[in-house]
C-alpha cells in the first residue's frame, strides 16, 4: 500500500473536516489487484455504494463497521482513490440478501443472481482459507456507504 498516498488524501480531507480525528483504515476491495482496481473505480464513479463481508471473519462485534466510520479506499496498486463513510450496517443470512442490496453493490449486471454467484465463490475462498464452511445460512455483514472525498 502506498502509505504516502493514503496519508496525503486523509490530511487533505481533514483540513476541511478538522473534527474527524485520525481514526480510519485504508484498504482495497476484493482479493486481487485486478478486483481492487475494478471495484475502486465503481466506488469513484458512484456505482458501488455497498459491500458485503463474512460475519465469521470479524473477531468480535466491536470490530464490525458502524455508521459514521471513515475508510480510505485504495486501488490495486495501493493508491488512495476515495474516502467513504459508512451509512448503514446490517447482519443477515446470505440467503436473505435482497436484490436492492445486490444492486447497490454495483458489480456485474447488478442482479441478485450475479451477486449470489460471485459472493458465493468469494466467500467459499475467503472462509476456506481459515477452515470455515460456506452455507446459505452464514451471516453476512451488509454495509452501505457514501463517498465523502475523492
Buried (B, 14 or more C-beta within 10 A) or exposed (E): BBEEBBEEBBEEBBEEEEEBEEEBEBEBBBEEEEBBBBBBBBBBEEBBBBBBBBBBBBEEEEEBBEEEBBBBBBBBEBBBBBBBBBBEBEEBEBEEBEEEBBBBBBBEEBEBEBBBEBBEEBBEEBBEEEEBEBEEEBBBBBBBBEBEBB
